[in-house]
Amino acid sequence: MSLSFEISKELADYAETVRAWSLAECRPYAREADEKHAPPANWAQILDTSPVPLGRVDKPQEDPLPDFAEGQYVSKAVITEALTYGDVWVPPVLGGGIGELVVEAMGTPEQIARWYDPIAATGGTTGFALTEPGFGSDTSLVATTATREGDTWVLNGTKIFCTGGATGEYVTVFATVDKSQGAKGINCFVVPRGTPGFTVPKATESKLGIRSWVTSELLFDNCAVPLENRLGWTADGAAEARRSGRSGALAALVHNRPRMSSMAMALARAALDVTKEQLAGQKTGFAPQRWALVENELENMGHALERGRRLVLRAQYLVDIGKEGTDVAAAAAAKAYAPQTCERMIRRCIQLLGPEGWSRELLLEKWYRDVKIMDIFEGSGQIQRIIAGRTLMGRLVG
Ligand SMILES: Cc1cc2nc3c(=O)[nH]c(=O)nc-3n(C[C@H](O)[C@H](O)[C@H](O)COP(=O)(O)OP(=O)(O)OC[C@H]3O[C@@H](n4cnc5c(N)ncnc54)[C@H](O)[C@@H]3O)c2cc1C
């Protein structure tokens, strides 16, 4: 049995090419993306300069990512870290979203063929609409309703902070078909963009960080979708559900969460590299003992990044081999550890550089704002620690 966590040379070289490109071509637009709350207007031309395919959603045929021996989840985590090294504005313009992962987790074979397979094959953007004004972490509180009317399900309710929801091909919307059933009544519906009754009252939220990401408020006002759009059910009402709405949502998040940690690690690595570069030019101003302390601190941060990377790779490896269920704490541990650690690292880098670190001349203050959300969305750090704790100790109540 191999105990190595090394990735293949092919994937490592590919990621290094993407990382170097992201640094050279994407980072120069980081401040502009933050200030304008949007990716650079010429993002497509910037992506055109990439020496390797990136898996672009606007050029699915010409730009597919290669297959790597590691499997798609490990390779996506590694490539996501490389892409984000330039800045956080890069990953969303490539497409993505996690609506299709919900279809994969909950859909019937026909639904998977219709809504998951094309996105998996050629890319695309989809939204995942769970959070509402009244809740985020406690998914049993879904208040959006779905009511059967003839040959349709009619959705009513508001979803907030939906990444890609305004622009995606479709949104997977969680709604209750029967409030008296609590979490068991939650189902998930595919709502294609342009469906009458589906509108976007707020195109994008004003945010502390990741300001270039489009996160929207979505309104479903008597929005009718065909019966076959209820995931896990056939049009004649026969349940094929492998998972309920709530656990389907959680399954999709389990698959994607570690990728959020990859983004956090990219920002922390970027901050660490900038800090090393700045400090190297100031070495002569340090007393030897103080310099030794600084070096020691930088080295410890490097080790912390490596620990985060191993947690992410292990969690994604389990998904790739279809065994994520054997260690449900793996994704939770990756998400609980990396974003929080990376936030501390960037804060520490700012501290080491003093006013220079806090100034807008460098990007550290921006990455510090960007990284915080990675400890909140797709399940906050506290919730991940609860999941990991329950795996160790079992559920005490509920
Ligand atoms: C930029 C951005 C993008 C987002 N994208 C999406 C998206 O695409 N789709 C979507 O559906 N949602 C999205 N969200 C919403 C996000 O997933 C929620 O904000 C998140 O799940 C937390 O929910 P909440 O904000 O309601 O916080 P709450 O659940 O109210 O929690 C508030 C705080 O209390 C803590 N807490 C809650 N319960 C417990 C507990 N039992 N024990 C200890 N601490 C607890 C939480 O960790 C958190 O720190 C996005 C949010 C942001 C900011």
The ligand as an SDF file (V2000), in Angstrom:
LIG
                    3D

 53 58  0  0  0  0  0  0  0  0999 V2000
  -20.1700   35.3620   -1.0460 C   0  0  0  0  0  0  0  0  0  0  0  0
  -21.1940   34.3340   -0.6700 C   0  0  0  0  0  0  0  0  0  0  0  0
  -21.5710   33.3710   -1.5920 C   0  0  0  0  0  0  0  0  0  0  0  0
  -22.5580   32.4210   -1.2470 C   0  0  0  0  0  0  0  0  0  0  0  0
  -22.9880   31.5300   -2.2090 N   0  0  0  0  0  0  0  0  0  0  0  0
  -24.0640   30.7370   -1.9160 C   0  0  0  0  0  0  0  0  0  0  0  0
  -24.6740   29.9170   -2.9290 C   0  0  0  0  0  0  0  0  0  0  0  0
  -24.2300   29.8680   -4.0740 O   0  0  0  0  0  0  0  0  0  0  0  0
  -25.7810   29.2060   -2.6150 N   0  0  0  0  0  0  0  0  0  0  0  0
  -26.3200   29.2230   -1.3510 C   0  0  0  0  0  0  0  0  0  0  0  0
  -27.3240   28.5530   -1.1190 O   0  0  0  0  0  0  0  0  0  0  0  0
  -25.7600   29.9780   -0.3570 N   0  0  0  0  0  0  0  0  0  0  0  0
  -24.6650   30.7410   -0.6170 C   0  0  0  0  0  0  0  0  0  0  0  0
  -24.1080   31.5410    0.3540 N   0  0  0  0  0  0  0  0  0  0  0  0
  -24.6630   31.5000    1.7070 C   0  0  0  0  0  0  0  0  0  0  0  0
  -23.7450   30.7750    2.6830 C   0  0  0  0  0  0  0  0  0  0  0  0
  -23.6580   29.4040    2.3490 O   0  0  0  0  0  0  0  0  0  0  0  0
  -24.2870   31.0040    4.1030 C   0  0  0  0  0  0  0  0  0  0  0  0
  -24.0190   32.3680    4.4250 O   0  0  0  0  0  0  0  0  0  0  0  0
  -23.6070   30.0910    5.1040 C   0  0  0  0  0  0  0  0  0  0  0  0
  -24.0790   28.7740    4.9530 O   0  0  0  0  0  0  0  0  0  0  0  0
  -23.8620   30.5150    6.5770 C   0  0  0  0  0  0  0  0  0  0  0  0
  -25.2310   30.6740    6.7650 O   0  0  0  0  0  0  0  0  0  0  0  0
  -25.8100   32.0070    7.4530 P   0  0  0  0  0  0  0  0  0  0  0  0
  -25.1720   33.1630    6.7470 O   0  0  0  0  0  0  0  0  0  0  0  0
  -27.2770   31.9790    7.4860 O   0  0  0  0  0  0  0  0  0  0  0  0
  -25.2620   31.9420    8.8970 O   0  0  0  0  0  0  0  0  0  0  0  0
  -25.9380   31.2430   10.1450 P   0  0  0  0  0  0  0  0  0  0  0  0
  -26.3410   29.8540    9.8410 O   0  0  0  0  0  0  0  0  0  0  0  0
  -26.9610   32.1560   10.7030 O   0  0  0  0  0  0  0  0  0  0  0  0
  -24.7050   31.2000   11.1120 O   0  0  0  0  0  0  0  0  0  0  0  0
  -24.1360   32.3840   11.6580 C   0  0  0  0  0  0  0  0  0  0  0  0
  -22.9090   31.9850   12.4510 C   0  0  0  0  0  0  0  0  0  0  0  0
  -23.2810   31.0690   13.4740 O   0  0  0  0  0  0  0  0  0  0  0  0
  -22.5280   29.8740   13.3770 C   0  0  0  0  0  0  0  0  0  0  0  0
  -23.3760   28.7270   13.7220 N   0  0  0  0  0  0  0  0  0  0  0  0
  -24.5610   28.3740   13.1540 C   0  0  0  0  0  0  0  0  0  0  0  0
  -25.0480   27.2540   13.7320 N   0  0  0  0  0  0  0  0  0  0  0  0
  -24.1310   26.8900   14.6770 C   0  0  0  0  0  0  0  0  0  0  0  0
  -24.0490   25.8230   15.6150 C   0  0  0  0  0  0  0  0  0  0  0  0
  -24.9940   24.8800   15.6760 N   0  0  0  0  0  0  0  0  0  0  0  0
  -22.9700   25.7750   16.4330 N   0  0  0  0  0  0  0  0  0  0  0  0
  -21.9790   26.7130   16.3630 C   0  0  0  0  0  0  0  0  0  0  0  0
  -22.0130   27.7570   15.5150 N   0  0  0  0  0  0  0  0  0  0  0  0
  -23.0680   27.8380   14.6720 C   0  0  0  0  0  0  0  0  0  0  0  0
  -22.0810   29.7950   11.9270 C   0  0  0  0  0  0  0  0  0  0  0  0
  -20.8780   29.0820   11.8150 O   0  0  0  0  0  0  0  0  0  0  0  0
  -21.8660   31.2650   11.6030 C   0  0  0  0  0  0  0  0  0  0  0  0
  -20.5900   31.6710   12.0040 O   0  0  0  0  0  0  0  0  0  0  0  0
  -23.1150   32.4470    0.0550 C   0  0  0  0  0  0  0  0  0  0  0  0
  -22.6920   33.4090    0.9860 C   0  0  0  0  0  0  0  0  0  0  0  0
  -21.7630   34.3510    0.6380 C   0  0  0  0  0  0  0  0  0  0  0  0
  -21.4050   35.3890    1.6500 C   0  0  0  0  0  0  0  0  0  0  0  0
  1  2  1  0
  2  3  1  0
  2 52  2  0
  3  4  2  0
  4  5  1  0
  4 50  1  0
  5  6  2  0
  6  7  1  0
  6 13  1  0
  7  8  2  0
  7  9  1  0
  9 10  1  0
 10 11  2  0
 10 12  1  0
 12 13  2  0
 13 14  1  0
 14 15  1  0
 14 50  1  0
 15 16  1  0
 16 17  1  0
 16 18  1  0
 18 19  1  0
 18 20  1  0
 20 21  1  0
 20 22  1  0
 22 23  1  0
 23 24  1  0
 24 25  2  0
 24 26  1  0
 24 27  1  0
 27 28  1  0
 28 29  2  0
 28 30  1  0
 28 31  1  0
 31 32  1  0
 32 33  1  0
 33 34  1  0
 33 48  1  0
 34 35  1  0
 35 36  1  0
 35 46  1  0
 36 37  1  0
 36 45  1  0
 37 38  2  0
 38 39  1  0
 39 40  1  0
 39 45  2  0
 40 41  1  0
 40 42  2  0
 42 43  1  0
 43 44  2  0
 44 45  1  0
 46 47  1  0
 46 48  1  0
 48 49  1  0
 50 51  2  0
 51 52  1  0
 52 53  1  0
M  END
$$$$
